[in-house]
Structure formats: C-alpha cells, structure tokens
Amino acid sequence: MAAKKVAIGVAIIALIGLLAGWLFQRQLGETIFDRAIEQNFTRDTLADLPDGLHVGLCGTGSPLPNADRAGPCNIVVAGEQVFLVDIGEGGAETIALMGFKAADLDGVFLTHFHSDHFDGLGPLQLFHWTRGASTAPLPVYGPEGVEAVVEGINAAYATDDTYRIAHHGEEVVPATGGGSEARRFDMRGESAVIFRNGELAITAFSVDHTPVEPAVGYRFDYKGRSICISGDTVKSANLEQACNGVDLLVHEALQTKLVGKMQQAFADRGNANTAKIFADIMDYHATPEDAAQSAQTTGAQMLVLTHLVPPLPNSLLYPAFLGDAEAQFDGPVIVGEDGMLFSLPAGGKAIERDELL
C-alpha cells in the first residue's frame, strides 16, 4: 500500500510538472532564448586562445549528405592571424557556432577548385563584410584558376550587395568591403613559401588529385609549431617531404571498402551512372591507411582525418572506417568531427584538443 501511495505521488508530481511546463512554455522558451543569445553573442573563441598555432575543423564532410558535417573547412590561427583552408558548404555557419568571427579572417587559402571546397565562399564573404563593417574584400589565395572562382562568386552576389548597402547604409556595410579578392600564387617546383607575415610562414605543396590540376596542400609554421593540411590527394610522396617533421597532419580520407559497398548497392539496383561515380572517386583519394602511413613517414605527432567519405553519422562506424590505419602510425589517429579544435602552444610540444560544438 505504501509503495502504491508513493507511485501515485510521483505520478501527480510529474503531472504537475508537465502542466506547469505547458502553462509557462512561452516564458520558459524566452528565458532559454535569452540565455542562448548571451552565450553565443558574447562568445569569442579567438580571444581565449593562447599564443601558438591552432586548427579548428569547421567542415569534415564531403559532397555526400551528412547532417552533422559541413563541407571541407579548416580554420587556422597563428597568434593573432586567422585563415581558412577551403570553405565548403555550411562552413561559414559552423565557424560562427564555434565562436569565431568571419570579420576576424585575414584570408582564405583554397587547395583546388572542386566546387565542394569553395561553395561556402559566398556566405563567408557576406559575413566577413556585414558583421565587421569591412572596408576591403576578403583575400582568397590559390593557384592558377582562383581568379575565375572569385570573379564568379562576386558576380553571383553583386546584386545582393546593392540591397545590403541600400538597406543598412554604408556606415554598416561600406561599399568597398563586399565580396572577395583573388590573390593568385604561382608554384615554382613542388613546394614554395607563398605567404610570410611576422613569424608565420605558409608553404604550398603540390599533391596528386588527377585529373584535378592544380591541387595543393598547405603547411603552416609559427613559433616552432607546425600543421599540414593535405587537401584532396592520393598518397603523396611530395606531401610527405613537404610535411617532414610536422607536429600535426590533417589529412583527407576515403575508405574504399565502404565506398565499394555503396558502389555495388547502386549497381545492383540498376543505377549504373551513380555506381560509376562511386567507382571513380576511389582512385583519387587517400585511404585512412594511406594517411596513417604518410603521418608515420613525416614523423607527425598526431593524425586527424577529415573530408570523410563515406558519411559517418555515428561514431560506431569509426573502426570500420579506420580499417588498419591505427596499426600504420605510432601516434593517435583522430576521426575528425566538426567543432574539434587542436591547439599547439608556442614553444612547446603538446597538442591540446577541445570540442567547440
């Protein structure tokens, strides 16, 4: 009898709670919203970072649908300088959710001109302009071909820019600050330092993404710390040479065993066109095992996998995706997720990991 009374009491309390929630849901919703505004509008990840080299994953996905992963996007912080390497669809929004401000960006480096590596540039350049009253376009660096990409995005946004100026006024959105500005660099040899500012040096190096040419990766060196970002490539001896002695290697990865299953599924269902595409993509990407071998060759401390193919909606799939990668590399192998931040304090050897989403 006592147990029955307790159960009835618990049920009544629960019912009262549900009723109160229903009666006051508007007030509760407004309170939650106010707190979200306070947390998100005052958050400034950049201001809280120690001096050093940092890389955040603002997009670890691919053109294949994945609700939890934006297109290829990496944010790199070197002291007070902030850059992106690639800007795929959804990357600009993810940057904001991670507590970074597009207005703080000093530029974007594109690895190549597959659309999934630059199709987030439009929103990014809009945020860079409108959220910081920028008086100059966003610099976009890349090899030959970057001019055409930037000109196309700028043309697509030209009419929208006029609406912003007319609505908000030039004090808020200066007429000189919209769009992007292409800054082409020419590769001489297999690698070249293409940017220097203070103690930061950025090296571009050629990779093999045939038939896509040019295709490059980037190495960032700052105050004794180093990060390499592969771009899209098969296993690359030139990458291994250019990234020799790097602290952290961020490398793309496609697991052919899993993609092969997808190819066969489309073929079995009579979709020969899609099956052909899945067969084709396996010949110009590195596997997780390939990336691990390259990390071992470079002497990297840590390997982070990104641009993940196929989509990985659940971490339970990670072991199948990794295959034998962990046996190929002495250090930790991380399956990248949007919002991860890796920090390399200046003058040290540690690599610290945080989650910003």
C-alpha positions as CSV (number, residue, x, y, z in Angstrom):
1,M,0.0,0.0,0.0
2,A,2.8,2.4,0.9
3,A,4.6,1.7,-2.4
4,K,1.3,2.4,-4.2
5,K,0.9,5.7,-2.5
6,V,4.5,6.7,-3.4
7,A,3.9,5.8,-7.0
8,I,0.7,7.9,-7.1
9,G,2.6,10.8,-5.5
10,V,5.3,10.6,-8.1
11,A,2.8,10.5,-10.9
12,I,1.0,13.5,-9.5
13,I,4.2,15.5,-9.2
14,A,5.1,14.6,-12.8
15,L,1.7,15.6,-14.0
16,I,2.0,19.0,-12.2
17,G,5.4,19.4,-13.8
18,L,4.1,18.8,-17.3
19,L,1.1,21.1,-16.7
20,A,3.4,23.9,-15.4
21,G,5.7,23.4,-18.4
22,W,2.7,23.7,-20.8
23,L,1.3,26.7,-19.0
24,F,4.6,28.6,-18.9
25,Q,6.2,27.3,-22.1
26,R,6.3,30.8,-23.6
27,Q,8.1,32.2,-20.6
28,L,10.5,29.2,-20.5
29,G,11.2,29.5,-24.2
30,E,12.0,33.2,-23.9
31,T,14.3,32.5,-20.9
32,I,16.2,29.8,-22.8
33,F,16.4,32.1,-25.9
34,D,17.8,34.9,-23.8
35,R,20.4,32.7,-22.3
36,A,21.4,31.4,-25.8
37,I,21.8,35.0,-27.0
38,E,24.0,35.8,-24.1
39,Q,26.2,32.7,-24.5
40,N,26.5,32.9,-28.3
41,F,26.8,36.7,-28.8
42,T,29.5,37.1,-26.1
43,R,31.5,34.0,-27.1
44,D,34.9,34.9,-28.6
45,T,37.0,31.8,-29.0
46,L,39.8,33.7,-30.6
47,A,40.3,36.0,-27.6
48,D,40.7,33.0,-25.3
49,L,43.4,31.1,-27.3
50,P,47.0,31.2,-26.0
51,D,49.8,32.2,-28.3
52,G,50.5,29.4,-30.7
53,L,49.2,27.5,-33.7
54,H,45.6,26.2,-33.7
55,V,43.5,24.4,-36.2
56,G,39.7,24.0,-35.9
57,L,37.6,21.7,-38.0
58,C,34.8,23.8,-39.4
59,G,33.9,21.1,-42.0
60,T,34.8,17.4,-42.1
61,G,32.3,16.3,-44.7
62,S,32.2,15.7,-48.4
63,P,29.6,16.3,-51.2
64,L,27.7,13.2,-49.8
65,P,24.9,14.2,-47.4
66,N,25.8,14.3,-43.7
67,A,23.7,16.4,-41.4
68,D,26.5,16.7,-38.8
69,R,29.3,17.7,-41.1
70,A,29.8,20.8,-43.2
71,G,31.8,20.7,-46.4
72,P,35.7,20.9,-46.2
73,C,36.8,23.7,-44.0
74,N,39.7,24.3,-41.6
75,I,40.3,27.4,-39.5
76,V,43.9,28.1,-38.7
77,V,45.0,30.6,-36.0
78,A,48.6,31.7,-35.7
79,G,48.9,34.2,-32.9
80,E,46.5,37.0,-34.0
81,Q,46.3,35.9,-37.6
82,V,43.3,33.9,-38.8
83,F,42.9,32.0,-42.0
84,L,40.7,29.3,-43.6
85,V,41.9,26.4,-45.7
86,D,38.9,25.7,-48.0
87,I,35.4,26.8,-47.4
88,G,32.8,24.2,-48.2
89,E,29.0,24.5,-47.9
90,G,28.0,25.2,-44.3
91,G,31.5,26.1,-43.2
92,A,30.7,29.8,-42.6
93,E,27.8,28.9,-40.3
94,T,30.0,26.3,-38.4
95,I,32.7,28.9,-37.8
96,A,30.2,31.1,-36.1
97,L,28.9,28.2,-34.0
98,M,32.4,27.5,-32.9
99,G,32.8,31.1,-31.6
100,F,34.9,32.5,-34.3
101,K,34.0,35.7,-36.2
102,A,34.2,35.9,-40.0
103,A,35.1,39.5,-39.6
104,D,38.4,38.5,-38.0
105,L,39.6,36.5,-41.0
106,D,42.8,37.6,-42.7
107,G,42.2,35.4,-45.8
108,V,41.2,32.0,-47.3
109,F,43.5,29.5,-48.9
110,L,41.9,27.2,-51.5
111,T,43.5,23.8,-52.2
112,H,41.8,23.2,-55.5
113,F,38.7,24.1,-57.4
114,H,36.3,21.2,-56.9
115,S,33.1,23.0,-56.0
116,D,32.7,21.4,-52.6
117,H,35.9,23.2,-51.5
118,F,34.7,26.7,-52.3
119,D,30.9,26.6,-52.4
120,G,30.7,28.2,-49.0
121,L,32.6,31.2,-50.1
122,G,29.5,33.3,-50.8
123,P,28.1,33.3,-47.3
124,L,31.6,33.6,-45.8
125,Q,32.4,36.8,-47.7
126,L,29.0,38.2,-46.8
127,F,29.5,37.5,-43.1
128,H,33.1,39.0,-43.3
129,W,31.6,42.2,-44.8
130,T,28.4,42.7,-42.9
131,R,29.4,41.5,-39.5
132,G,32.6,43.6,-39.3
133,A,31.9,46.7,-41.4
134,S,34.9,45.5,-43.5
135,T,36.2,48.2,-45.8
136,A,38.2,45.7,-48.1
137,P,37.2,42.4,-49.8
138,L,38.1,39.1,-48.2
139,P,41.5,37.9,-49.7
140,V,41.3,34.5,-51.3
141,Y,44.6,32.8,-52.1
142,G,45.1,30.0,-54.6
143,P,47.0,28.7,-57.5
144,E,46.1,29.4,-61.2
145,G,42.3,29.4,-61.5
146,V,41.5,31.2,-58.3
147,E,40.6,34.4,-60.2
148,A,37.8,32.7,-62.1
149,V,36.3,31.2,-58.9
150,V,36.3,34.6,-57.1
151,E,35.0,36.5,-60.1
152,G,32.1,34.0,-60.4
153,I,31.1,34.2,-56.7
154,N,31.4,38.0,-56.7
155,A,29.2,38.2,-59.8
156,A,26.6,36.0,-58.2
157,Y,26.5,38.2,-55.1
158,A,26.7,41.6,-56.8
159,T,23.0,42.3,-56.9
160,D,22.6,41.2,-53.3
161,D,25.4,43.5,-52.2
162,T,23.5,46.5,-53.6
163,Y,20.5,45.5,-51.5
164,R,22.6,45.4,-48.3
165,I,24.1,48.8,-48.9
166,A,20.7,50.3,-49.7
167,H,19.0,48.8,-46.6
168,H,21.7,49.2,-44.0
169,G,23.8,52.1,-45.2
170,E,27.5,52.4,-45.9
171,E,28.4,53.0,-42.3
172,V,27.3,49.5,-41.6
173,V,28.3,47.9,-44.9
174,P,30.9,50.0,-46.7
175,A,30.7,49.8,-50.4
176,T,34.4,48.9,-50.7
177,G,34.2,45.9,-48.4
178,G,31.9,43.5,-50.2
179,G,33.0,40.3,-52.0
180,S,36.4,38.6,-52.2
181,E,39.7,39.5,-53.9
182,A,41.7,36.8,-55.7
183,R,45.4,36.6,-54.8
184,R,47.0,34.0,-57.1
185,F,50.3,32.5,-56.3
186,D,52.5,30.6,-58.9
187,M,54.1,27.4,-57.9
188,R,57.8,27.0,-58.8
189,G,58.8,23.5,-58.1
190,E,56.9,21.0,-55.9
191,S,56.6,23.4,-52.9
192,A,57.1,27.1,-52.2
193,V,56.6,29.5,-49.3
194,I,53.7,31.6,-50.6
195,F,53.0,33.8,-47.6
196,R,55.0,35.3,-44.8
197,N,53.9,37.7,-42.1
198,G,55.9,38.1,-38.9
199,E,56.8,34.6,-37.5
200,L,54.2,32.9,-39.7
201,A,55.2,31.1,-42.9
202,I,52.7,29.3,-45.2
203,T,54.1,26.8,-47.7
204,A,52.0,25.4,-50.6
205,F,53.0,22.0,-51.9
206,S,51.7,20.0,-54.9
207,V,49.6,16.9,-54.4
208,D,48.1,14.3,-56.8
209,H,44.4,14.7,-57.3
210,T,44.5,13.8,-61.1
211,P,42.7,14.8,-63.2
212,V,42.3,17.9,-61.0
213,E,45.1,20.3,-61.6
214,P,46.4,22.4,-59.9
215,A,45.9,20.8,-56.5
216,V,47.9,21.8,-53.4
217,G,48.1,21.3,-49.6
218,Y,49.4,23.8,-47.1
219,R,51.9,23.8,-44.3
220,F,51.7,26.4,-41.5
221,D,54.8,27.2,-39.4
222,Y,54.7,29.5,-36.4
223,K,57.0,29.9,-33.4
224,G,58.3,26.4,-33.6
225,R,55.0,24.7,-34.2
226,S,53.7,23.2,-37.5
227,I,50.5,22.0,-39.1
228,C,50.0,20.4,-42.5
229,I,46.6,20.2,-44.3
230,S,46.6,17.8,-47.2
231,G,43.8,19.0,-49.5
232,D,42.5,16.2,-51.7
233,T,45.1,13.7,-52.8
234,V,46.1,10.1,-53.2
235,K,49.1,9.0,-51.0
236,S,51.7,11.7,-51.9
237,A,55.4,11.4,-51.6
238,N,55.6,15.2,-52.1
239,L,53.3,15.8,-49.2
240,E,55.5,13.5,-47.0
241,Q,58.5,15.5,-48.0
242,A,56.9,19.0,-47.5
243,C,55.4,18.0,-44.2
244,N,58.6,16.3,-42.8
245,G,58.8,16.9,-39.0
246,V,55.3,18.4,-38.8
247,D,53.5,18.4,-35.4
248,L,50.0,17.7,-36.7
249,L,48.9,16.3,-40.0
250,V,45.3,16.9,-41.1
251,H,44.7,14.5,-44.0
252,E,41.7,13.7,-46.1
253,A,40.5,10.1,-46.1
254,L,38.2,7.8,-48.1
255,Q,37.6,4.2,-47.0
256,T,37.5,2.2,-50.3
257,K,36.0,-0.9,-48.6
258,L,32.9,1.0,-47.5
259,V,32.6,3.1,-50.7
260,G,32.9,-0.1,-52.7
261,K,29.8,-1.4,-50.8
262,M,27.9,1.7,-51.8
263,Q,29.0,1.3,-55.4
264,Q,27.8,-2.3,-55.5
265,A,24.5,-1.3,-54.0
266,F,23.8,1.2,-56.7
267,A,24.9,-1.2,-59.4
268,D,22.6,-4.0,-58.0
269,R,19.7,-1.5,-58.3
270,G,20.4,-0.7,-61.9
271,N,21.8,2.8,-61.2
272,A,24.9,2.4,-63.4
273,N,25.6,6.2,-63.5
274,T,25.9,6.6,-59.8
275,A,27.8,3.3,-59.5
276,K,30.3,4.7,-62.0
277,I,30.8,7.9,-60.0
278,F,31.4,5.9,-56.8
279,A,33.9,3.7,-58.6
280,D,35.7,6.8,-60.0
281,I,36.1,8.6,-56.7
282,M,38.1,5.8,-55.2
283,D,41.1,6.4,-57.5
284,Y,42.0,10.0,-56.5
285,H,41.6,10.0,-52.7
286,A,43.8,8.6,-49.9
287,T,42.5,5.8,-47.6
288,P,42.8,6.1,-43.8
289,E,45.7,3.6,-44.0
290,D,47.4,5.7,-46.7
291,A,47.1,8.8,-44.5
292,A,48.5,6.9,-41.5
293,Q,51.5,5.7,-43.5
294,S,52.2,9.3,-44.6
295,A,51.9,10.5,-41.0
296,Q,54.4,7.9,-39.9
297,T,56.8,8.9,-42.7
298,T,56.6,12.6,-41.8
299,G,57.2,11.9,-38.1
300,A,54.0,13.7,-37.1
301,Q,52.8,13.6,-33.5
302,M,49.1,13.3,-34.4
303,L,47.0,12.4,-37.4
304,V,43.5,14.0,-37.9
305,L,41.3,12.6,-40.7
306,T,38.9,14.9,-42.5
307,H,36.9,15.2,-45.7
308,L,35.5,11.8,-44.7
309,V,34.0,9.5,-47.3
310,P,31.6,7.8,-46.9
311,P,29.5,9.8,-44.5
312,L,29.8,8.7,-40.9
313,P,26.6,9.5,-39.0
314,N,27.7,7.6,-35.9
315,S,31.0,7.0,-34.1
316,L,30.2,3.3,-34.1
317,L,31.2,3.3,-37.7
318,Y,34.7,4.7,-37.0
319,P,36.5,1.4,-36.5
320,A,35.2,0.1,-39.9
321,F,36.2,3.4,-41.5
322,L,39.7,3.4,-40.0
323,G,40.5,-0.1,-41.1
324,D,44.1,-0.8,-40.3
325,A,45.1,2.8,-40.1
326,E,46.0,2.7,-36.4
327,A,48.5,-0.1,-37.0
328,Q,50.3,2.1,-39.6
329,F,51.0,5.0,-37.3
330,D,52.7,5.3,-33.9
331,G,50.7,8.3,-32.8
332,P,47.0,8.9,-32.2
333,V,44.6,8.8,-35.2
334,I,41.6,11.0,-34.8
335,V,38.5,10.8,-36.9
336,G,37.7,14.4,-37.3
337,E,34.3,15.9,-36.3
338,D,33.0,19.4,-36.9
339,G,33.9,21.7,-33.9
340,M,37.1,20.0,-32.9
341,L,39.9,22.4,-32.1
342,F,43.6,21.3,-31.8
343,S,46.0,23.8,-30.1
344,L,49.8,23.8,-30.3
345,P,51.1,26.3,-27.8
346,A,54.1,28.3,-29.0
347,G,57.5,26.9,-28.0
348,G,56.1,23.7,-26.6
349,K,55.4,20.1,-27.8
350,A,51.9,19.5,-26.5
351,I,48.8,19.1,-28.7
352,E,45.7,20.0,-26.8
353,R,42.2,19.0,-28.0
354,D,38.9,20.7,-27.4
355,E,35.3,20.5,-28.6
356,L,33.6,23.8,-29.5
357,L,30.2,22.4,-30.6
